[in-house]
Amino acid sequence: MKKTSLSKMQFLFLATFMMWIKTYIVYKTSFDIKIESWKQEFILFINPLSFLLLVFGMSFFMKEKRRNLYIIVVSLLSSAILFANVVFYRFFNDFLTIPVLFQTSNMADLGSSISELFKFTDLLLFVDVVVLLLVFKLVPKLTNTDSFTKKERRVYFLAVAAMFFFNLGLAETERPQLLTRTFDREMLIKNIGTYNYHVYDIVLQSKSSAQRALADSSSFVDIENYLKANYKKPNDDLFGIAKGKNVIYISMESTQSFVINETIDGEEITPFLNDFIEESFYFDNFYHQTGQGKTSDSEFLVENSLYPLSRGAVFFTHGSNEYTATPEIIKEHGYYSSVFHANNKSFWNRDIMYQSLGYDKFFDIESYDVNEENSIGWGLKDIDFFEQSIDLLKSQPQPFYSKFITLTNHFPFELDEEDKHVNEFTSNSRTLNRYFPTVRYTDEALKLFVERLKEEGLYENTVLVIYGDHYGISENHNVAMGSFLNKEVTPFESVQLQRVPLIIHIPGVTDKNPQLISKVSGQIDLKPTILSLLGIDTKNDVHFGSDLFSEQRLSFAVLRDGSFITEDYVYTKNTCYDKSSGLEIEQKNCEPYMEKAKQELDYSDEIVYGDLLRFYDGTSYNQEQTNLKK
């Protein structure tokens, strides 16, 4: 008896239905996707369908005996993609991209982080694959070995196309120009679905790979004009006040501002930093602006005053680009530059990227004695790290520009009992609970390091810049964070939690006149700030940040996901908030800043993707073009 078209597709429809419903359940249980209306919920519900019907429908072109096996394999691969996103989202509160998948050299170092993120219930994501295998073996009448006619294939794929354009049309009514918001992955997932998003990501990757080849010197003109128009004159009183001094950057792993001047069971979480702030410039509205590259992104921001990419890590994707980074600039002023980090030199592709940035020396794990007694979690404990670094630091010529990257306060926040100076917090989040003792340990390590700098006679001639690199507690722990902060963590509060400490200490200056500076700022502002303090003119330098002490600078910071903060407003997740009250207000209040935020991110992306700084020689670009025409 000849089968009807629908009866031929029973196995395909079963696979599609199970994958569709499973994906929707994952949306609701594993991802924090903000839904504001019934239409958004409907779009979220239907968005996996067009991709699943398309990819399963490709079996129509296969020989009958291979068709069902193909459907099972596609179900397995689709489940694996979903599983990978679930585990990745659990810590990073973000979705996978192609550049992240290329960062395989980092995987061997993740160790306990991955095991901490995996849950036994994740195996349920593959239940439908098991069901398909059982049906294939035990219920052969549901499988199909009949061929499809051209008409059947045509009707099917027209229906799939109609479903896709229906989905996309609805999404565009909710969010016009949806596909231009490549930095907002949650928006894309919510509207076109996980699988379509990954297809789009492949398209973006191909496009970005072609940008460098197509770029030429004219690509830089509009960007330079923008940078010149937004240049802010440094503070005359502070320009050059640290000229000739050593500079030590300390990147505090996963340290957010909410721990400053707070206690656990009556004990200060950061006693040293609390005291050090009282003799320094302290910026309490300073935001990290990192993306998927986390610590490496913060390094990129600090050294280049360019934004990181929305997808992957610049250190991996564009490690061989030309840059005008701080280490290269200060070399012309007699500085020796170095990085101290007790990790593998290849992690985050640092061995390649540091050469591009112009560093003279990288003291990696080979420079340290690391053993079971002095290491935990991701490696060498911070106290041992700083102590072993002293002789290495002294071996350098002066003046030096050196960056220290700490490790102990890294997820999953492991620490030996004897190293705990404060108790764990009590909440439903094991991650947040363990966070506070590791922050306290890093604080103790910083105190001992500063004492050693004083003992070695380095302290008085050294500018200390201490900052948090990125968040440690993601939005997945908002309920627990709310119990610590004693308030609900709304999207507005989540943005406020992206503040990280910034302390700038200049001996002989800040200890006599410490200041609390509350203007909104970000990591992108550090490069021009430090160069100005050292008396180095940045007028012709390529940077999107501005001197933190400039009287002209705006109170403004853009985050990599497109959110931004001003003196009066916070904009995030397509919503405008009043900064003083945290309440939603009309979007028109934020509109004057929306174009500026998008333009800066886009221009910075153009520089990185096109490797545009290879056309820049450190002088006025427009003057260079004029000379060429002559």
C-alpha positions as CSV (number, residue, x, y, z in Angstrom):
1,M,0.0,0.0,0.0
2,K,1.4,3.4,-1.0
3,K,2.1,5.8,1.9
4,T,0.7,9.3,1.9
5,S,3.0,12.3,2.1
6,L,2.4,12.8,5.9
7,S,2.8,9.1,6.7
8,K,6.2,9.2,5.0
9,M,7.3,12.0,7.4
10,Q,6.2,10.4,10.7
11,F,9.8,9.8,11.9
12,L,10.9,13.2,10.7
13,F,8.0,14.9,12.5
14,L,8.6,13.0,15.7
15,A,12.3,14.1,15.7
16,T,11.3,17.7,14.9
17,F,8.6,17.8,17.6
18,M,10.9,16.4,20.4
19,M,13.7,18.7,19.5
20,W,11.4,21.7,19.2
21,I,9.7,21.2,22.6
22,K,13.1,20.3,24.2
23,T,14.6,23.6,22.9
24,Y,11.7,25.6,24.2
25,I,12.0,24.0,27.6
26,V,15.7,24.8,27.7
27,Y,14.8,28.5,26.8
28,K,12.6,28.7,29.8
29,T,14.7,26.7,32.3
30,S,18.3,27.3,31.4
31,F,18.5,30.7,29.8
32,D,17.4,34.0,31.4
33,I,15.5,35.4,28.4
34,K,13.4,38.5,29.2
35,I,9.8,38.2,27.8
36,E,7.6,41.3,27.8
37,S,4.5,40.3,25.8
38,W,2.5,37.4,24.5
39,K,4.0,38.1,21.0
40,Q,7.5,37.7,22.3
41,E,6.6,34.4,24.0
42,F,5.0,33.2,20.8
43,I,8.1,34.1,18.8
44,L,10.3,32.3,21.3
45,F,8.1,29.2,21.1
46,I,8.1,28.9,17.3
47,N,11.6,30.1,16.5
48,P,13.3,26.7,16.5
49,L,10.9,25.3,14.0
50,S,12.1,26.6,10.7
51,F,15.7,25.5,11.2
52,L,14.7,22.0,12.5
53,L,12.3,21.4,9.6
54,L,14.9,22.6,7.1
55,V,17.8,20.5,8.5
56,F,15.7,17.4,9.0
57,G,14.1,17.9,5.6
58,M,17.5,17.5,3.9
59,S,17.0,13.8,4.4
60,F,14.5,13.9,1.5
61,F,17.4,14.0,-0.9
62,M,19.1,10.9,0.6
63,K,18.8,7.3,-0.2
64,E,16.0,5.6,1.6
65,K,18.1,3.5,4.0
66,R,20.3,6.4,5.1
67,R,17.4,8.8,5.7
68,N,16.5,7.8,9.2
69,L,20.1,7.4,10.3
70,Y,20.7,11.0,9.1
71,I,17.7,12.2,11.2
72,I,19.1,10.5,14.3
73,V,22.6,12.0,13.8
74,V,21.2,15.5,13.2
75,S,19.2,15.1,16.5
76,L,22.4,14.2,18.3
77,L,24.3,17.1,16.9
78,S,21.5,19.6,17.6
79,S,21.3,18.3,21.1
80,A,25.1,18.7,21.5
81,I,24.8,22.4,20.3
82,L,22.0,23.0,22.9
83,F,24.0,21.2,25.6
84,A,27.2,23.3,24.9
85,N,25.1,26.5,25.1
86,V,23.5,25.5,28.4
87,V,26.9,24.8,30.0
88,F,28.5,27.9,28.6
89,Y,25.6,30.1,29.7
90,R,25.6,28.7,33.2
91,F,28.7,30.7,34.0
92,F,29.2,33.3,31.2
93,N,25.5,34.2,31.0
94,D,26.1,34.3,27.2
95,F,25.8,32.1,24.1
96,L,28.5,30.4,22.2
97,T,30.0,31.9,19.0
98,I,32.2,30.5,16.3
99,P,35.3,32.4,17.6
100,V,34.8,30.9,21.1
101,L,34.7,27.4,19.6
102,F,38.1,28.2,17.9
103,Q,39.6,28.8,21.3
104,T,40.3,25.1,21.9
105,S,43.8,25.8,23.2
106,N,42.1,27.1,26.4
107,M,40.1,24.0,27.1
108,A,42.9,22.0,28.7
109,D,43.3,24.7,31.3
110,L,39.6,25.0,32.3
111,G,39.8,21.9,34.5
112,S,37.6,22.3,37.6
113,S,35.6,25.2,36.0
114,I,34.0,22.8,33.4
115,S,33.3,20.1,36.0
116,E,31.7,22.6,38.3
117,L,29.4,23.8,35.5
118,F,28.3,20.4,34.4
119,K,25.1,18.9,36.0
120,F,24.0,15.3,35.8
121,T,20.5,16.5,34.7
122,D,22.2,17.8,31.5
123,L,22.1,14.3,30.2
124,L,18.3,14.7,29.8
125,L,19.1,16.9,26.8
126,F,19.8,13.7,24.9
127,V,16.7,11.7,25.9
128,D,15.0,12.3,22.5
129,V,18.0,10.8,20.7
130,V,17.6,7.7,22.7
131,V,13.8,7.7,21.9
132,L,14.6,8.0,18.2
133,L,17.0,5.1,18.3
134,L,14.4,2.9,20.1
135,V,11.7,3.8,17.6
136,F,14.1,3.1,14.7
137,K,14.8,-0.4,16.1
138,L,11.5,-1.3,17.6
139,V,8.7,0.5,15.7
140,P,9.7,0.2,12.0
141,K,6.3,1.3,10.8
142,L,7.0,4.8,11.9
143,T,10.2,5.0,9.8
144,N,10.1,5.6,6.1
145,T,12.0,3.9,3.3
146,D,9.8,5.3,0.4
147,S,11.2,8.0,-1.8
148,F,9.7,11.5,-2.1
149,T,8.4,13.1,-5.3
150,K,9.6,16.4,-6.5
151,K,6.2,17.9,-5.7
152,E,6.3,16.7,-2.1
153,R,9.8,18.1,-1.7
154,R,8.7,21.4,-3.2
155,V,5.7,21.8,-1.0
156,Y,7.6,20.9,2.1
157,F,10.4,23.4,1.5
158,L,8.0,26.2,0.6
159,A,6.3,25.6,3.9
160,V,9.6,25.7,5.7
161,A,10.5,29.0,3.9
162,A,7.0,30.4,4.8
163,M,7.7,29.5,8.5
164,F,11.1,31.2,8.5
165,F,9.8,34.4,7.0
166,F,6.8,34.4,9.2
167,N,9.1,34.1,12.2
168,L,11.5,36.8,10.9
169,G,8.6,39.1,10.0
170,L,7.1,38.9,13.5
171,A,10.6,39.4,15.0
172,E,11.2,42.5,12.9
173,T,7.9,44.0,14.2
174,E,9.2,43.5,17.8
175,R,12.7,44.7,17.1
176,P,13.3,46.6,13.8
177,Q,16.8,46.1,12.2
178,L,17.2,43.0,14.3
179,L,20.0,41.4,12.3
180,T,22.2,44.6,12.7
181,R,22.3,44.1,16.5
182,T,25.0,41.4,16.3
183,F,26.3,42.3,19.8
184,D,23.0,41.5,21.4
185,R,23.0,37.7,21.3
186,E,20.0,37.4,23.7
187,M,17.9,39.5,21.4
188,L,18.9,37.3,18.4
189,I,18.2,34.0,20.3
190,K,14.9,35.3,21.5
191,N,13.7,36.2,18.0
192,I,15.3,33.9,15.5
193,G,16.3,31.0,17.8
194,T,19.4,29.2,18.9
195,Y,20.0,27.2,15.7
196,N,19.3,30.0,13.2
197,Y,21.5,32.3,15.4
198,H,24.4,29.9,15.0
199,V,23.9,29.8,11.2
200,Y,23.9,33.6,11.3
201,D,27.0,33.6,13.4
202,I,28.8,31.5,10.7
203,V,27.8,34.2,8.2
204,L,29.2,36.9,10.4
205,Q,32.4,35.0,10.8
206,S,32.8,34.7,7.1
207,K,32.1,38.4,6.7
208,S,34.6,39.4,9.4
209,S,37.3,37.3,7.8
210,A,36.8,39.1,4.6
211,Q,36.9,42.6,6.1
212,R,40.7,42.8,6.5
213,A,41.2,41.8,2.8
214,L,38.8,44.4,1.6
215,A,40.0,47.3,3.9
216,D,42.2,50.1,2.6
217,S,43.6,53.3,4.0
218,S,40.4,55.3,3.3
219,S,38.5,53.1,5.8
220,F,40.1,55.0,8.6
221,V,39.2,58.5,7.7
222,D,35.6,58.7,9.2
223,I,36.9,57.0,12.4
224,E,39.8,59.4,12.8
225,N,37.4,62.3,12.3
226,Y,35.2,60.9,15.0
227,L,38.1,60.4,17.4
228,K,39.4,63.9,16.9
229,A,36.0,65.4,17.4
230,N,35.6,63.6,20.7
231,Y,39.1,64.2,22.1
232,K,39.1,65.6,25.6
233,K,42.0,67.8,26.8
234,P,43.8,66.3,29.8
235,N,43.8,68.0,33.2
236,D,46.6,70.6,33.2
237,D,47.3,70.2,37.0
238,L,47.8,66.4,36.7
239,F,49.4,66.1,33.3
240,G,52.9,64.7,33.7
241,I,52.6,64.6,37.5
242,A,54.0,61.0,37.5
243,K,56.5,61.6,34.7
244,G,59.4,59.1,34.8
245,K,57.8,56.9,37.5
246,N,57.4,53.1,37.3
247,V,53.9,51.9,36.6
248,I,52.4,48.7,38.0
249,Y,49.0,47.5,36.9
250,I,47.3,44.9,39.0
251,S,44.4,43.1,37.3
252,M,42.2,41.7,40.1
253,E,40.6,38.5,38.8
254,S,36.7,38.6,38.9
255,T,36.6,41.5,41.5
256,Q,33.5,43.6,41.5
257,S,32.9,46.8,43.4
258,F,30.1,45.5,45.6
259,V,32.6,43.9,47.9
260,I,34.4,47.2,48.7
261,N,33.6,48.4,52.2
262,E,31.3,45.4,52.9
263,T,31.5,42.7,55.5
264,I,30.7,39.1,56.1
265,D,29.7,38.2,59.7
266,G,31.2,41.5,60.8
267,E,34.6,41.0,59.0
268,E,35.7,43.3,56.2
269,I,35.9,41.5,52.8
270,T,38.6,43.9,51.5
271,P,40.3,45.6,54.5
272,F,43.5,46.5,52.7
273,L,41.7,48.0,49.6
274,N,39.4,49.9,51.9
275,D,42.4,51.5,53.6
276,F,44.4,52.0,50.4
277,I,41.4,53.8,48.8
278,E,41.8,56.4,51.6
279,E,45.2,57.4,50.2
280,S,44.5,57.1,46.5
281,F,42.2,58.3,43.7
282,Y,39.2,55.9,43.8
283,F,36.6,55.6,41.0
284,D,33.4,54.2,42.3
285,N,31.5,54.4,39.0
286,F,34.0,52.5,37.0
287,Y,32.7,49.7,34.7
288,H,34.3,46.7,33.1
289,Q,33.5,46.6,29.4
290,T,34.5,43.0,28.5
291,G,32.8,40.5,26.2
292,Q,33.5,36.8,25.7
293,G,37.2,37.3,26.1
294,K,36.9,38.2,29.9
295,T,40.4,38.8,31.3
296,S,42.0,39.0,27.9
297,D,39.3,41.6,26.9
298,S,40.1,43.7,29.9
299,E,43.8,43.6,28.9
300,F,42.8,44.6,25.4
301,L,40.7,47.6,26.7
302,V,43.4,48.8,29.1
303,E,46.3,48.7,26.7
304,N,44.5,49.9,23.5
305,S,41.5,51.9,24.5
306,L,39.6,50.0,21.9
307,Y,36.4,47.9,22.6
308,P,36.7,44.1,22.6
309,L,34.7,42.3,20.0
310,S,31.1,41.1,20.5
311,R,32.0,37.6,19.4
312,G,35.0,35.7,20.7
313,A,38.2,37.2,22.1
314,V,40.4,39.7,20.1
315,F,43.4,38.0,21.6
316,F,42.5,34.9,19.6
317,T,40.8,36.2,16.5
318,H,43.1,39.2,15.8
319,G,46.3,38.6,17.8
320,S,48.5,39.4,14.9
321,N,47.0,42.8,14.1
322,E,48.8,46.1,14.2
323,Y,48.0,48.1,17.4
324,T,49.1,51.4,19.0
325,A,49.1,49.9,22.5
326,T,50.6,51.5,25.6
327,P,53.6,49.2,25.9
328,E,54.7,50.3,22.3
329,I,54.1,54.0,23.0
330,I,56.0,54.2,26.3
331,K,58.9,52.3,24.8
332,E,59.7,55.6,22.9
333,H,59.9,57.3,26.3
334,G,62.5,54.9,27.8
335,Y,60.1,52.4,29.5
336,Y,60.7,48.6,29.8
337,S,57.3,46.7,29.7
338,S,56.4,43.3,31.0
339,V,53.6,41.1,32.1
340,F,53.6,38.8,35.2
341,H,51.1,35.9,35.1
342,A,51.7,32.4,36.4
343,N,49.8,30.6,33.7
344,N,50.7,29.0,30.4
345,K,51.9,31.5,27.9
346,S,49.6,30.2,25.2
347,F,46.4,30.7,27.3
348,W,44.3,33.3,25.6
349,N,47.0,33.3,22.9
350,R,49.0,35.7,25.1
351,D,52.4,34.8,23.7
352,I,51.4,36.0,20.3
353,M,49.2,39.0,21.4
354,Y,51.8,40.4,23.7
355,Q,54.3,40.7,20.8
356,S,51.6,42.6,18.9
357,L,51.1,44.9,21.8
358,G,54.8,45.6,22.1
359,Y,55.7,44.1,25.5
360,D,59.4,43.4,26.1
361,K,58.9,40.4,28.5
362,F,56.3,37.9,29.6
363,F,57.0,36.2,32.9
364,D,54.7,33.2,32.5
365,I,54.4,30.0,34.5
366,E,58.0,29.0,33.5
367,S,59.3,31.9,35.6
368,Y,57.6,30.5,38.8
369,D,57.9,27.6,41.1
370,V,54.4,26.1,41.1
371,N,53.6,23.0,43.1
372,E,50.7,21.3,44.9
373,E,51.4,23.2,48.1
374,N,51.4,26.7,46.7
375,S,48.6,26.4,44.1
376,I,44.9,25.9,44.0
377,G,42.1,26.2,41.4
378,W,43.6,27.8,38.3
379,G,47.2,27.8,39.6
380,L,49.7,29.6,41.8
381,K,48.1,31.3,44.8
382,D,48.2,35.1,44.7
383,I,50.4,35.5,47.8
384,D,53.0,33.2,46.4
385,F,52.6,34.8,43.0
386,F,53.4,38.3,44.3
387,E,56.2,37.1,46.5
388,Q,58.0,35.2,43.7
389,S,57.5,38.1,41.4
390,I,59.5,40.6,43.5
391,D,62.9,39.4,42.3
392,L,61.7,39.3,38.7
393,L,60.4,42.8,39.1
394,K,63.7,44.0,40.5
395,S,65.6,42.4,37.6
396,Q,64.0,44.9,35.1
397,P,65.5,48.2,34.1
398,Q,63.7,51.3,35.3
399,P,61.4,53.0,34.6
400,F,59.2,49.9,34.0
401,Y,55.6,49.4,33.0
402,S,54.5,46.1,34.4
403,K,51.2,44.3,34.6
404,F,50.3,41.6,37.2
405,I,47.3,39.3,36.6
406,T,46.0,37.4,39.6
407,L,44.5,34.0,39.6
408,T,43.1,32.9,43.0
409,N,39.7,34.7,42.8
410,H,38.7,32.8,39.7
411,F,35.6,30.6,39.3
412,P,34.9,28.1,40.8
413,F,36.5,30.1,43.8
414,E,38.4,27.3,45.5
415,L,40.5,28.0,48.6
416,D,42.2,25.9,51.3
417,E,40.7,26.3,54.8
418,E,43.9,27.8,56.2
419,D,43.7,30.6,53.7
420,K,40.2,31.7,54.5
421,H,40.1,35.0,56.4
422,V,36.3,35.4,56.2
423,N,33.4,33.0,56.3
424,E,31.5,31.9,53.2
425,F,28.2,33.6,52.6
426,T,25.0,31.6,53.1
427,S,22.7,31.5,50.1
428,N,21.3,29.1,47.5
429,S,24.4,29.9,45.3
430,R,27.5,27.9,46.1
431,T,29.4,30.1,43.6
432,L,28.5,33.3,45.5
433,N,29.1,31.7,48.9
434,R,32.6,30.8,48.0
435,Y,33.4,34.1,46.3
436,F,34.0,36.2,49.4
437,P,36.8,34.1,50.9
438,T,38.8,34.2,47.7
439,V,38.3,38.0,47.3
440,R,39.5,38.4,50.9
441,Y,42.6,36.2,50.0
442,T,43.5,38.4,47.1
443,D,43.1,41.5,49.2
444,E,45.6,40.0,51.7
445,A,48.0,39.2,48.9
446,L,47.8,42.8,47.7
447,K,48.6,44.1,51.2
448,L,51.7,41.9,51.4
449,F,52.8,42.9,47.9
450,V,52.6,46.6,48.7
451,E,54.6,46.0,51.9
452,R,57.3,44.2,49.9
453,L,57.5,47.0,47.4
454,K,58.2,49.3,50.3
455,E,60.9,47.0,51.7
456,E,62.6,46.8,48.3
457,G,62.6,50.6,47.8
458,L,60.3,50.5,44.8
459,Y,57.1,51.9,46.3
460,E,57.9,55.6,46.4
461,N,58.7,55.7,42.7
462,T,55.9,53.6,41.4
463,V,52.3,54.5,40.3
464,L,50.0,51.6,41.3
465,V,46.9,51.0,39.2
466,I,44.6,48.4,40.8
467,Y,41.4,47.4,38.9
468,G,38.9,44.6,38.6
469,D,39.0,42.8,35.2
470,H,35.4,41.6,34.8
471,Y,32.5,40.3,36.8
472,G,32.9,37.2,39.0
473,I,29.2,36.6,39.7
474,S,27.0,36.3,36.6
475,E,23.3,37.2,36.3
476,N,22.5,33.5,36.9
477,H,23.1,34.1,40.6
478,N,20.8,37.2,40.8
479,V,18.6,35.6,43.5
480,A,21.5,35.0,45.8
481,M,23.0,38.4,45.0
482,G,19.7,39.9,46.0
483,S,19.9,38.3,49.4
484,F,23.4,39.7,49.9
485,L,22.4,43.2,48.7
486,N,19.0,43.1,50.4
487,K,17.2,44.2,47.2
488,E,15.9,42.6,44.0
489,V,18.5,42.4,41.2
490,T,16.6,43.9,38.3
491,P,18.2,44.5,34.8
492,F,19.1,48.0,36.1
493,E,20.9,46.5,39.2
494,S,22.6,44.0,37.0
495,V,24.3,46.8,35.1
496,Q,25.3,48.5,38.3
497,L,26.9,45.2,39.4
498,Q,29.2,45.5,36.4
499,R,31.2,48.2,38.3
500,V,34.7,47.1,39.3
501,P,37.2,48.8,41.5
502,L,39.7,51.3,40.1
503,I,42.4,52.6,42.4
504,I,45.2,54.9,41.2
505,H,47.9,55.6,43.8
506,I,50.7,58.1,43.1
507,P,53.1,58.3,46.1
508,G,53.5,61.9,47.2
509,V,50.3,63.0,45.4
510,T,47.3,60.9,46.3
511,D,48.4,60.1,49.9
512,K,48.3,63.9,50.5
513,N,45.1,64.6,48.5
514,P,43.0,61.4,48.0
515,Q,39.9,61.8,46.0
516,L,36.6,59.9,45.4
517,I,35.7,60.4,41.7
518,S,32.2,59.4,40.8
519,K,32.0,60.3,37.1
520,V,30.9,57.3,35.1
521,S,33.9,55.7,33.4
522,G,35.2,52.4,32.1
523,Q,38.3,50.4,31.4
524,I,38.6,52.0,27.9
525,D,39.6,55.2,29.7
526,L,42.7,53.9,31.4
527,K,45.2,54.2,28.5
528,P,44.8,57.9,27.9
529,T,44.6,58.5,31.7
530,I,47.9,56.8,32.6
531,L,49.7,58.2,29.5
532,S,48.6,61.7,30.6
533,L,49.8,61.2,34.1
534,L,53.2,60.2,32.7
535,G,53.3,63.4,30.6
536,I,52.8,61.7,27.2
537,D,50.6,63.5,24.7
538,T,47.7,61.4,23.4
539,K,46.2,63.9,20.9
540,N,47.2,62.0,17.9
541,D,46.8,58.5,19.4
542,V,43.9,56.2,18.4
543,H,41.7,55.7,21.5
544,F,38.0,55.8,22.3
545,G,38.5,56.5,26.0
546,S,39.4,59.9,27.6
547,D,41.5,61.1,30.5
548,L,39.6,60.3,33.7
549,F,40.7,63.6,35.1
550,S,39.8,65.7,32.1
551,E,37.4,68.5,33.0
552,Q,35.8,68.0,29.6
553,R,35.0,64.3,29.7
554,L,31.5,63.0,29.6
555,S,30.1,60.9,32.4
556,F,29.5,58.0,30.0
557,A,30.5,54.3,29.6
558,V,29.4,51.8,26.9
559,L,29.3,48.0,27.7
560,R,30.1,45.4,25.1
561,D,26.5,44.2,24.9
562,G,25.3,47.7,23.9
563,S,24.2,48.8,27.3
564,F,25.4,52.2,28.5
565,I,25.5,54.4,31.6
566,T,25.4,58.1,31.8
567,E,25.2,60.5,34.7
568,D,21.4,60.3,34.7
569,Y,20.4,57.2,32.8
570,V,21.1,53.5,32.4
571,Y,20.1,51.8,29.1
572,T,20.1,48.0,28.9
573,K,18.0,45.3,27.3
574,N,16.1,47.9,25.2
575,T,14.9,49.7,28.3
576,C,15.8,53.1,29.7
577,Y,16.2,53.6,33.5
578,D,16.4,56.6,35.7
579,K,19.8,56.2,37.4
580,S,18.8,57.8,40.7
581,S,15.7,55.7,41.2
582,G,16.3,52.6,39.1
583,L,12.8,52.9,37.6
584,E,11.9,52.5,33.9
585,I,11.4,55.7,32.1
586,E,10.5,56.7,28.5
587,Q,13.1,55.6,26.0
588,K,13.4,59.1,24.5
589,N,15.5,60.1,27.5
590,C,18.2,57.6,26.4
591,E,18.0,58.2,22.7
592,P,20.6,61.1,22.5
593,Y,23.2,58.6,23.7
594,M,22.1,55.5,21.8
595,E,23.7,56.5,18.5
596,K,27.0,57.4,20.2
597,A,27.1,54.1,22.0
598,K,26.4,52.1,18.7
599,Q,28.8,54.2,16.7
600,E,31.7,53.7,19.1
601,L,31.2,50.0,19.1
602,D,30.9,49.8,15.3
603,Y,34.0,52.0,14.7
604,S,36.1,50.0,17.1
605,D,35.0,46.8,15.4
606,E,36.0,48.2,12.1
607,I,39.5,49.0,13.4
608,V,39.9,45.4,14.6
609,Y,38.2,43.5,11.8
610,G,39.9,45.5,9.1
611,D,43.3,45.7,10.9
612,L,43.1,49.5,10.2
613,L,45.9,50.5,12.4
614,R,48.3,49.1,9.8
615,F,47.5,52.3,7.9
616,Y,48.3,54.6,10.8
617,D,51.8,55.8,11.6
618,G,51.3,57.6,14.8
619,T,50.7,61.0,13.2
620,S,47.6,62.7,11.8
621,Y,46.1,60.3,9.3
622,N,44.5,63.1,7.3
623,Q,47.9,64.8,7.0
624,E,49.3,61.6,5.8
625,Q,46.7,61.4,3.1
626,T,47.4,65.0,2.0
627,N,51.1,64.2,1.7
628,L,50.3,61.1,-0.4
629,K,48.2,63.2,-2.8
630,K,51.0,65.7,-3.2
